[in-house]
Amino acid sequence: MKAWGPPEPPEDAGNEQDAEVRAGRAREREDRIRALETAGIDLDPASIAKRRGRAHLEPGAGDPGDHDHDGNHEHEHEHEPGLAAHGHPHPHAHSTEGEPPVIGIVGAGAVGTALGVALERAGWPIHAVASRDQGRRDRFRSLVPGVRPFADATPLVEEVELIILAVPDDAIPGIAGALHMYSGQAMVHTSGLLGADALAGAMAAGTQVGSFHPLVAFADLERAVAALHGATIAIEGDPQLLDLLARMAEAVGGTPVRLAPGAKAAYHAAAVLAAGGFVALLDAIVELGRVAGLDEAGSLAVYGPLIEQTLGNARALGVAAALTGPMTRGDRGTVARHVATLLDHAPAVVPLYRAAAEREIELALGRGALTPEAAEELRSALVEPLATAT
């Protein structure tokens, strides 16, 4: 439900000067306002502007709180044909009972776009998207037809019930602080690191904040949307909002989970190791494969099955029991030759090999595969070639 209809016609608009017609329009407007006020929606533009900490903006005036969501500094607002931009804030739309909320997404990068597509396909329509980058807005609109695009998030907030901030972690507090919700609205971010309190700046009486973090690698749109099926989605928020976020997670095929208080940083660091960290390990494997005459595809073909087998072993036997190789056998000579070869052919890989080897030694010690003396011999083998090289 929108608070304001089309602007009133000018006084000289032909037969619209008829007093009875104007009186009828005025009555309709008053009826709409009374209905909205009965629903508890603040319709006083002055009080809203005061709550936002800035003067009321006239139509077309720039917003001093403008912010950049995607690294681009455009300032236009786009509107559907026939919809006028209003100088005052207006109450947000409401979904009907039993239906998904009216959703707006701030940020049209990899995460925001994939979530928008997944939610739309799941029957949770996206009403609006905000991004400074016109190319990203256009792509989002091509993937989610009918969405209203904005270059700034402020007008988006005026039109939706649930605001999803799909922007970089460092940008979340600042963007939230420049936005102010109405009673009955909720805002969530997609960070795996930050808590819901990062959105405190956007809150007003009767609003809720939370987080919605899918444990998915968003490298490719369709692969990410498919990966949401069965993915873990960490949710956070007040009980009522948690119920909504759980249903939203299940709608896109995910499994909602609640993390222990204070656990998000460790949870997210583990996710970074599982995704970006693993890619870094793959890159090192590919670099060493080139020394053996393999291109990238060849290395993935040769070593991929071993990776998959190791993961299968870890699932079936446990992580420590899945450990194999020279660290479990105490093969000091093998480790020393590895380090020497890496120094000659792939010196950038040496720190990664040593860090992984130290972790492997600790695992082998923990399961009783190595004596303390053998472990020290392996550690010496990791550093002696370095001393020789210098």
C-alpha positions as CSV (number, residue, x, y, z in Angstrom):
1,M,0.0,0.0,0.0
2,K,1.5,3.4,-1.0
3,A,0.9,6.5,1.0
4,W,0.6,8.9,-1.8
5,G,-1.0,8.6,-5.2
6,P,-0.2,10.6,-8.3
7,P,0.4,14.4,-7.7
8,E,-2.6,16.6,-7.9
9,P,-3.2,18.3,-11.2
10,P,-2.4,22.0,-11.6
11,E,-5.2,24.6,-11.1
12,D,-5.4,25.3,-14.8
13,A,-5.8,21.7,-16.0
14,G,-8.9,22.1,-18.2
15,N,-12.1,20.6,-16.8
16,E,-10.2,19.3,-13.7
17,Q,-10.9,22.8,-12.3
18,D,-14.4,21.5,-11.5
19,A,-14.8,22.0,-7.7
20,E,-16.8,18.8,-7.2
21,V,-14.1,16.7,-8.8
22,R,-11.4,18.3,-6.7
23,A,-13.4,17.8,-3.6
24,G,-13.9,14.1,-4.4
25,R,-10.1,13.7,-4.9
26,A,-9.5,15.4,-1.6
27,R,-12.0,13.1,0.2
28,E,-10.3,10.0,-1.4
29,R,-6.9,11.3,-0.2
30,E,-8.2,11.9,3.3
31,D,-9.7,8.4,3.4
32,R,-6.3,6.9,2.4
33,I,-4.5,8.9,5.0
34,R,-7.0,7.8,7.7
35,A,-6.6,4.2,6.7
36,L,-2.8,4.4,6.9
37,E,-2.9,6.2,10.2
38,T,-5.2,3.6,11.6
39,A,-2.5,1.0,10.6
40,G,0.0,2.9,12.7
41,I,2.0,4.4,9.9
42,D,3.6,7.8,10.5
43,L,2.4,10.1,7.7
44,D,3.9,13.4,9.0
45,P,6.7,14.3,6.5
46,A,8.1,16.9,9.0
47,S,8.4,14.4,11.8
48,I,10.0,11.8,9.5
49,A,12.5,14.3,8.3
50,K,13.3,15.3,11.9
51,R,13.7,11.6,12.8
52,R,16.1,11.3,9.9
53,G,18.1,14.2,11.3
54,R,17.8,16.4,8.1
55,A,15.5,18.9,6.6
56,H,12.6,17.9,4.4
57,L,13.8,17.5,0.8
58,E,12.0,19.2,-2.0
59,P,11.4,17.2,-5.2
60,G,14.7,16.9,-7.1
61,A,16.9,18.0,-4.2
62,G,20.1,16.1,-3.5
63,D,20.3,14.0,-0.4
64,P,23.2,15.1,1.8
65,G,23.4,11.6,3.1
66,D,24.1,10.0,-0.3
67,H,26.4,7.0,-0.3
68,D,28.0,4.8,-2.8
69,H,27.0,1.1,-2.7
70,D,29.0,-0.2,-5.6
71,G,32.0,2.2,-6.1
72,N,30.3,4.4,-8.7
73,H,29.1,8.0,-8.1
74,E,25.9,8.3,-10.1
75,H,23.1,10.3,-8.6
76,E,20.1,9.7,-10.8
77,H,16.9,7.9,-9.6
78,E,14.9,5.8,-11.9
79,H,11.2,5.5,-11.7
80,E,8.6,3.4,-13.5
81,P,6.7,5.3,-16.2
82,G,3.8,7.1,-14.6
83,L,5.2,7.1,-11.1
84,A,6.3,10.5,-9.9
85,A,9.2,11.2,-7.4
86,H,7.8,12.8,-4.2
87,G,9.7,15.3,-2.2
88,H,8.6,13.9,1.1
89,P,9.2,10.4,2.5
90,H,6.2,8.1,2.3
91,P,5.2,5.0,4.2
92,H,6.4,1.6,2.9
93,A,4.3,-0.9,1.2
94,H,2.7,-3.8,3.0
95,S,2.4,-7.5,2.0
96,T,-0.9,-9.2,2.5
97,E,-1.3,-11.7,5.3
98,G,0.4,-15.1,4.6
99,E,2.5,-13.6,1.7
100,P,6.2,-13.0,1.7
101,P,7.3,-9.5,2.7
102,V,7.8,-6.7,0.2
103,I,11.6,-7.0,-0.4
104,G,14.2,-4.5,-1.5
105,I,17.9,-5.3,-2.0
106,V,20.7,-2.7,-1.6
107,G,23.6,-3.8,-3.6
108,A,23.5,-5.5,-7.0
109,G,26.8,-7.3,-6.9
110,A,27.3,-11.1,-6.9
111,V,25.6,-11.7,-3.6
112,G,22.7,-9.3,-4.0
113,T,21.9,-10.4,-7.6
114,A,22.1,-14.1,-6.8
115,L,19.8,-13.7,-3.8
116,G,17.4,-11.6,-5.8
117,V,17.2,-14.3,-8.5
118,A,16.9,-17.1,-6.0
119,L,14.2,-15.4,-4.0
120,E,12.2,-14.4,-7.1
121,R,12.3,-18.0,-8.4
122,A,11.2,-19.2,-5.0
123,G,8.1,-17.0,-5.1
124,W,9.5,-14.2,-2.9
125,P,9.2,-11.3,-5.3
126,I,11.8,-8.5,-5.3
127,H,10.2,-5.1,-5.4
128,A,13.2,-2.8,-5.7
129,V,17.0,-2.8,-6.0
130,A,19.5,0.0,-5.3
131,S,23.0,0.3,-6.7
132,R,25.2,3.2,-7.8
133,D,26.4,1.1,-10.7
134,Q,23.9,1.5,-13.6
135,G,25.3,-1.6,-15.4
136,R,24.6,-3.7,-12.3
137,R,21.1,-2.2,-12.0
138,D,20.4,-3.0,-15.6
139,R,21.7,-6.6,-15.2
140,F,19.6,-7.1,-12.1
141,R,16.5,-5.8,-13.9
142,S,17.1,-8.2,-16.8
143,L,17.3,-11.1,-14.4
144,V,14.5,-10.0,-12.1
145,P,11.8,-8.4,-14.3
146,G,9.6,-5.8,-12.9
147,V,12.0,-4.7,-10.1
148,R,12.1,-0.9,-9.4
149,P,15.7,0.3,-9.8
150,F,17.2,3.2,-7.7
151,A,20.7,4.7,-7.7
152,D,20.3,5.4,-4.0
153,A,18.9,3.3,-1.2
154,T,16.8,6.0,0.5
155,P,13.8,5.8,-1.8
156,L,14.0,2.0,-1.7
157,V,13.4,2.1,2.0
158,E,10.3,4.1,1.5
159,E,8.7,1.2,-0.6
160,V,9.5,-2.1,1.1
161,E,9.1,-4.0,4.3
162,L,12.3,-6.1,4.4
163,I,15.6,-4.4,3.3
164,I,18.5,-6.7,2.5
165,L,22.0,-5.0,2.6
166,A,24.1,-7.1,0.2
167,V,27.2,-4.8,0.4
168,P,30.8,-5.3,1.5
169,D,31.3,-5.7,5.3
170,D,33.1,-2.5,5.8
171,A,30.3,-0.5,4.1
172,I,27.4,-1.9,6.2
173,P,27.5,0.4,9.3
174,G,27.9,3.5,7.2
175,I,25.1,2.6,4.8
176,A,22.8,1.6,7.6
177,G,23.5,4.8,9.5
178,A,22.4,6.8,6.5
179,L,19.0,4.9,6.3
180,H,16.2,5.1,8.8
181,M,13.4,2.6,8.9
182,Y,9.7,3.0,9.7
183,S,7.8,1.0,12.3
184,G,7.1,-2.4,11.0
185,Q,10.1,-2.6,8.8
186,A,13.1,-4.9,9.1
187,M,16.7,-4.8,7.8
188,V,19.2,-7.6,7.4
189,H,22.7,-7.8,6.1
190,T,24.5,-10.7,4.4
191,S,27.8,-10.5,6.2
192,G,29.2,-13.7,7.7
193,L,31.3,-11.6,10.1
194,L,29.2,-8.7,11.5
195,G,26.4,-9.0,14.0
196,A,23.0,-7.5,13.7
197,D,24.2,-4.6,15.8
198,A,26.0,-3.2,12.7
199,L,22.5,-2.1,11.5
200,A,21.7,-0.2,14.7
201,G,22.0,3.2,13.0
202,A,18.9,2.4,10.8
203,M,16.6,1.5,13.7
204,A,13.5,3.3,15.0
205,A,10.7,2.2,17.3
206,G,9.0,-0.9,16.1
207,T,11.8,-2.0,13.7
208,Q,14.0,-5.1,13.7
209,V,17.5,-6.0,12.4
210,G,19.2,-9.2,11.7
211,S,21.6,-11.0,9.4
212,F,21.2,-13.6,6.7
213,H,24.5,-15.2,5.5
214,P,24.4,-18.1,3.0
215,L,27.6,-20.3,3.1
216,V,28.0,-20.2,-0.6
217,A,30.8,-19.2,-3.0
218,F,29.2,-16.5,-5.3
219,A,31.7,-16.8,-8.2
220,D,29.0,-17.5,-10.8
221,L,25.4,-16.5,-10.7
222,E,23.7,-19.8,-11.7
223,R,26.1,-22.0,-9.8
224,A,25.5,-19.9,-6.7
225,V,21.7,-20.0,-7.1
226,A,22.0,-23.8,-7.5
227,A,24.4,-24.1,-4.5
228,L,21.8,-22.4,-2.2
229,H,19.9,-25.7,-2.3
230,G,21.3,-27.6,0.7
231,A,23.5,-24.7,1.8
232,T,23.9,-23.6,5.4
233,I,22.4,-20.1,6.0
234,A,23.3,-18.4,9.3
235,I,20.5,-16.2,10.6
236,E,20.4,-13.8,13.4
237,G,17.7,-11.5,14.8
238,D,14.7,-11.1,17.1
239,P,12.4,-14.1,17.4
240,Q,9.8,-12.8,15.1
241,L,12.4,-11.9,12.5
242,L,14.2,-15.2,12.9
243,D,11.0,-17.0,11.9
244,L,10.8,-15.0,8.7
245,L,14.5,-15.4,7.9
246,A,14.2,-19.2,8.5
247,R,11.3,-19.4,6.1
248,M,13.3,-17.3,3.6
249,A,16.3,-19.6,3.9
250,E,14.1,-22.6,3.3
251,A,12.4,-20.9,0.4
252,V,15.7,-20.8,-1.5
253,G,16.5,-24.3,-0.5
254,G,18.9,-23.6,2.3
255,T,19.2,-24.9,5.9
256,P,18.9,-22.1,8.5
257,V,21.1,-22.2,11.5
258,R,21.7,-20.0,14.5
259,L,25.2,-19.5,15.7
260,A,26.4,-19.2,19.3
261,P,26.8,-15.7,20.6
262,G,30.2,-14.3,19.7
263,A,31.0,-17.1,17.2
264,K,30.5,-15.2,13.9
265,A,34.1,-14.2,13.4
266,A,35.4,-17.7,13.9
267,Y,32.6,-19.1,11.8
268,H,33.4,-16.7,9.0
269,A,37.2,-17.2,9.2
270,A,36.5,-21.0,8.7
271,A,34.3,-20.2,5.7
272,V,37.1,-18.0,4.2
273,L,39.6,-20.9,4.6
274,A,37.0,-23.4,3.1
275,A,36.5,-21.1,0.0
276,G,39.3,-18.6,-0.7
277,G,41.8,-20.5,1.4
278,F,41.1,-23.7,-0.6
279,V,41.4,-21.8,-3.9
280,A,44.8,-20.5,-2.7
281,L,45.9,-24.1,-2.1
282,L,44.6,-25.1,-5.5
283,D,46.6,-22.3,-7.1
284,A,49.8,-23.6,-5.3
285,I,49.0,-27.1,-6.6
286,V,48.6,-25.8,-10.1
287,E,51.9,-23.9,-9.9
288,L,53.7,-27.1,-8.8
289,G,51.9,-29.0,-11.6
290,R,53.4,-26.7,-14.2
291,V,56.9,-27.8,-12.9
292,A,55.8,-31.3,-13.7
293,G,54.5,-30.3,-17.2
294,L,50.8,-30.0,-16.4
295,D,48.6,-27.1,-17.3
296,E,45.8,-25.9,-15.0
297,A,43.2,-28.3,-16.4
298,G,45.8,-31.2,-16.2
299,S,46.6,-30.5,-12.5
300,L,42.9,-30.4,-11.6
301,A,42.4,-33.7,-13.5
302,V,45.3,-35.3,-11.8
303,Y,45.0,-34.0,-8.2
304,G,41.2,-33.4,-8.1
305,P,40.3,-37.1,-7.4
306,L,42.9,-37.2,-4.6
307,I,41.3,-34.1,-3.0
308,E,37.8,-35.6,-3.3
309,Q,39.0,-38.9,-1.8
310,T,40.6,-37.1,1.1
311,L,37.4,-35.2,1.8
312,G,35.5,-38.4,1.6
313,N,37.9,-40.0,4.1
314,A,37.5,-37.0,6.5
315,R,33.8,-37.4,6.4
316,A,33.9,-41.1,7.0
317,L,36.8,-41.4,9.4
318,G,37.2,-37.9,10.9
319,V,39.8,-35.2,10.0
320,A,42.8,-36.6,12.0
321,A,42.3,-40.1,10.8
322,A,42.2,-38.9,7.2
323,L,45.7,-37.5,7.3
324,T,48.2,-39.4,5.2
325,G,51.7,-38.7,3.8
326,P,55.2,-38.1,5.0
327,M,54.1,-36.2,8.1
328,T,52.4,-39.3,9.5
329,R,55.4,-41.5,8.8
330,G,58.2,-39.1,10.0
331,D,59.8,-39.0,6.5
332,R,62.4,-36.3,7.2
333,G,64.3,-36.8,4.0
334,T,61.2,-36.5,1.9
335,V,60.2,-33.2,3.5
336,A,63.6,-31.8,3.1
337,R,63.7,-32.6,-0.6
338,H,60.2,-31.0,-1.0
339,V,61.3,-27.8,0.5
340,A,64.5,-27.7,-1.6
341,T,62.6,-28.3,-4.8
342,L,60.1,-25.6,-3.9
343,L,62.9,-23.1,-3.3
344,D,64.3,-23.9,-6.8
345,H,61.0,-23.9,-8.8
346,A,58.2,-22.4,-6.8
347,P,59.6,-20.3,-3.9
348,A,56.2,-18.5,-3.4
349,V,54.7,-21.8,-2.3
350,V,57.2,-22.5,0.5
351,P,55.4,-20.5,3.2
352,L,52.1,-22.3,2.4
353,Y,53.8,-25.8,2.4
354,R,55.5,-25.1,5.7
355,A,52.3,-23.8,7.4
356,A,50.4,-26.8,6.2
357,A,53.2,-29.2,7.3
358,E,53.3,-27.7,10.8
359,R,49.5,-28.3,11.1
360,E,49.9,-31.8,9.8
361,I,52.7,-32.5,12.4
362,E,50.4,-31.4,15.2
363,L,47.6,-33.7,13.9
364,A,50.0,-36.6,13.6
365,L,51.3,-36.0,17.1
366,G,47.7,-35.8,18.4
367,R,46.7,-39.2,17.0
368,G,49.9,-40.9,18.2
369,A,51.4,-41.4,14.7
370,L,54.6,-39.5,15.6
371,T,56.9,-39.4,18.6
372,P,57.9,-36.0,19.9
373,E,61.4,-36.7,18.6
374,A,60.2,-37.5,15.1
375,A,58.1,-34.4,15.1
376,E,61.2,-32.2,15.9
377,E,63.1,-33.9,13.1
378,L,60.3,-33.0,10.6
379,R,60.4,-29.4,11.8
380,S,64.1,-29.3,11.3
381,A,63.6,-30.6,7.8
382,L,61.3,-27.7,7.1
383,V,63.9,-25.0,7.9
384,E,67.3,-26.5,7.0
385,P,67.0,-26.1,3.2
386,L,66.1,-22.4,3.9
387,A,69.3,-21.9,5.8
388,T,71.3,-23.6,3.1
389,A,69.7,-21.4,0.4
390,T,70.7,-18.2,2.3
